[in-house]
């Protein structure tokens, strides 16, 4: 997992959680991955700084692969997750 925005992965779906705070981004991620299939890539856009901790834990707990996370901006974070 890289921590930069060099070459971002292609993705199958986008979930924009901008303006939402914990626990809403993670709850919406749970709902979104139910609509997707194994191997697909979800791009998550967030503004809540807690997602820098919560998204990796979400992936670890559910067995998803966090391909990329771009947390270099102070107000918008991007995550690319391959579903298990």
N, C-alpha and C positions, 0 to 999 in steps of 0.2 A: 504494500500500500504506500503510495507516494503521498506527500503532503504539499503538493504544489499544483498549479494549473497548467503545466507544460502542455501535454497532449491529452485532452480529456476524452474519455471513452464515449463510444456511441451508446445510446440508451433507447429503451423501448417505451418508457413512460416517464412523465414528470409529475412530481408532487410539490406544489408550492405552498409552504407553510409560513410564508412571510407574515409577520405581525402577530403570530401565535406564540404562546409561551407554554412551558412545561405544565402539564403532560400532553397538551394537544398535538404537537408535532408527532410524537411517538404513537399516539392513538390513531392519528390519520395514516401513519405508515403501516400500522397493523391492518387497517381496513384496505389500504391500497394493495398490499402484497397478496391479500386474499383473492384479488381480481386478476393477478398475474400468474404466470407459470414458471416453473423451475428453469433457471438459466437466463431468464430475462434480466435486463438491467434497468433499475429505477434510479432516476436522478431526483434528488431531494434538494430543494432550496429552502433555507431557513434563515431567520434573523435572530433567533433565541440563542444566546451564548451557551446555554445549557446543552444544546444539541452536540457541541464538541465532545461532550462526555456521554450523552445519552445514545447517540446514533451508533458509535462503536460498540457500546454495551448491548444495544438492540441486536446488532449483527452477530456478535459473539454468542449471545444467549440463544438466538434462533438458527444459528448455523449459516447465515448469509455471509457473503464475502464483500467486505468494504474495499472496493477497487481503488477508489480515489476519494480524498477529501481535501477541499480547498477552503482553508480557514484563514487565509492570508488577509482577507478583508476584515475590517472591524465591525461591519454591519450586515454582511450577507455571507452565508456559508453554503457550499455546494458539496453534496455527497453522491457518489455513484456506487450502487449496491447491486451485486449479482445475487439473485435469489437462489436459495438452496433447493 
